[in-house]
Amino acid sequence: MTISEVPSLSSNPRRVVVYRSGAMVTRCANLQRGGEGFARHLQLGGLPLTLDDSSLRVELAAASGDDGRLPVVGDLRVTLAAPS
């Protein structure tokens, strides 16, 4: 699967806490389940280049009215994609 075939999510900052040595930014993105379930791979673009890769965390929560079945985050990788 090439990077252009991986579904991309956009996210919006929901909360920012500023510290002397940096900041913690909580972002929110909506993931829709397709006919065959959730996508196996996703891209979350628009993150800052100054992101500390080891600080990235992912948390999933069901939307209200959803049946509660969520995908499991099995692997998290930070990569750099150059625009074409």
C-alpha positions as CSV (number, residue, x, y, z in Angstrom):
1,M,0.0,0.0,0.0
2,T,1.5,3.3,-1.0
3,I,1.1,6.5,1.1
4,S,-1.3,8.0,-1.3
5,E,-3.7,5.0,-0.8
6,V,-3.8,5.4,3.0
7,P,-6.9,7.3,4.2
8,S,-6.0,10.7,5.8
9,L,-7.7,12.3,8.8
10,S,-7.6,16.0,9.6
11,S,-7.6,17.0,13.2
12,N,-8.3,20.2,15.1
13,P,-6.7,21.4,18.4
14,R,-9.1,20.9,21.2
15,R,-7.0,21.9,24.2
16,V,-3.6,23.5,24.7
17,V,-1.6,23.6,27.9
18,V,1.7,25.6,27.8
19,Y,4.7,24.7,30.0
20,R,8.1,26.3,30.3
21,S,9.7,23.5,28.3
22,G,6.9,23.0,25.7
23,A,3.2,22.4,25.4
24,M,0.7,19.6,25.4
25,V,-1.8,19.9,22.6
26,T,-4.9,17.6,22.5
27,R,-6.3,17.2,19.0
28,C,-9.6,15.7,17.9
29,A,-10.3,13.8,14.6
30,N,-13.4,11.9,13.5
31,L,-13.0,8.4,12.1
32,Q,-15.9,6.9,10.3
33,R,-16.4,3.1,10.0
34,G,-16.9,2.0,6.4
35,G,-18.9,-0.9,5.1
36,E,-16.1,-3.4,5.9
37,G,-15.2,-1.8,9.2
38,F,-12.4,0.6,10.1
39,A,-9.4,1.2,7.9
40,R,-6.3,-0.8,8.9
41,H,-3.9,2.2,8.3
42,L,-4.5,5.9,8.7
43,Q,-2.6,9.2,8.2
44,L,-3.0,12.1,10.6
45,G,-1.6,15.0,8.8
46,G,-0.8,18.6,9.7
47,L,1.2,17.8,12.8
48,P,4.1,20.2,13.6
49,L,7.6,19.3,12.4
50,T,8.8,20.1,16.0
51,L,6.7,17.3,17.4
52,D,8.6,15.0,19.8
53,D,7.9,11.6,18.2
54,S,8.2,9.8,21.5
55,S,5.5,12.0,23.1
56,L,2.7,11.1,20.6
57,R,-0.2,9.2,22.1
58,V,-3.5,8.0,20.5
59,E,-6.7,7.5,22.4
60,L,-10.0,6.3,20.9
61,A,-13.5,7.0,22.1
62,A,-16.9,6.0,20.7
63,A,-19.2,8.7,19.6
64,S,-22.6,9.0,21.1
65,G,-25.1,6.7,19.4
66,D,-22.3,4.4,18.3
67,D,-22.4,0.7,19.2
68,G,-19.1,1.0,21.1
69,R,-17.0,-1.2,18.8
70,L,-13.7,0.6,18.3
71,P,-10.5,-0.3,16.4
72,V,-7.4,-1.3,18.4
73,V,-4.3,0.9,18.0
74,G,-1.6,-1.7,17.3
75,D,1.3,0.4,16.0
76,L,2.1,4.0,15.9
77,R,4.8,5.5,13.6
78,V,5.7,9.1,13.0
79,T,6.8,9.7,9.4
80,L,7.5,12.7,7.2
81,A,5.6,12.9,4.0
82,A,6.9,15.5,1.5
83,P,4.3,17.2,-0.7
84,S,4.4,16.1,-4.3
